[in-house]
Amino acid sequence: MSQEALETNEPETPHLDFAGTTPYEDYVKADVLTHLQHTLSDDPGEMVFLVTTQVMELWFTVIVHEWETAAAALRGDDVPTAIAALKRSTRELEALNASWKPLGQLTPAQFNSYRSALGEGSGFQSAMYRRMEFLLGEKSASMLVPHRGAPRVHAELEKALHEPSLYDEAVRLLARRGHAVPDAVLHRDVSARYEPDDAVEAAWTAVYFGPEDAELARLGEALTDVAELVWRWRNDHLVATRRAMGAKPGTGGSAGVAWLEKRARKNVFPELWTARSHV
């Protein structure tokens, strides 16, 4: 603050004159973000649906970044960095889940007023959400098919499909820390969906029998926090969809509520949940 402003007890005027765009615009690209909304119907509710969906995509992007950071840290035996990234992602998941609030009370009539604008569009076609699922161990090569027409996106998904998931890296860490994880798990085909294993359950059980502040126990709880919030995301999606369209088929040829109900029943990082029965 200048001496003159200090003497007059008045705040100094911020710098207002820039040669081009503002430094804020240069960094945030707000003008780009706020001009990406192109509604396809006359219904005013479509703007809320479109913006909320775009916000979700941004949160997917941040969460993928955090989980990739955590996976790389676990691969390098840097558990504190992994836990920090996972904890950040839980706050981001909470914000993502809150995105359902603007859509969570849509009536069928309200949704139908612009549903036709979606055409064959459906959330399961989201490439960034698919990367999230792959990091959770929910791998499926068939999920690459919708993206064959977008070479860059397809290549990124194919790379993610063939990389160990976040949970694969956690299980490999358990093995390096002396827990008996079978070779079949450690050297499994990481492009396939992760399936629960009794030995991994036993390893997490042993971790939870130890001190609560031990590094692996804190990692287990950080992963469990993530798993719980992903489960809440799936259930909030289910409830919002059921409220807006009942049991009708979903857009893009999906089974709608039936598909979401199946997804909501699946546990993320399954042995972290089943191990608790043995502690």
Salt bridges, closest charged atoms under 4 A:
ASP31 OD1 - HIS35 ND1 3.29
GLU66 OE1 - ARG88 NH2 2.93
GLU68 OE2 - ARG131 NH2 2.89
ASP77 OD1 - ARG176 NE 3.16
GLU133 OE1 - ARG234 NH2 2.96
GLU133 OE1 - ARG263 NH2 2.75
GLU138 OE1 - ARG193 NE 2.99
GLU138 OE1 - ARG263 NH1 3.43
GLU156 OE1 - ARG131 NH1 3.64
GLU156 OE2 - ARG152 NH1 3.14
GLU163 OE2 - LYS159 NZ 2.51
ASP168 OD1 - ARG188 NE 2.90
GLU169 OE2 - ARG75 NH1 2.63
GLU201 OE2 - HIS278 NE2 2.83
GLU215 OE1 - ARG177 NH1 3.04
GLU221 OE2 - ARG276 NH2 2.85
GLU228 OE2 - ARG232 NH2 2.92
GLU261 OE2 - ARG242 NH2 2.67
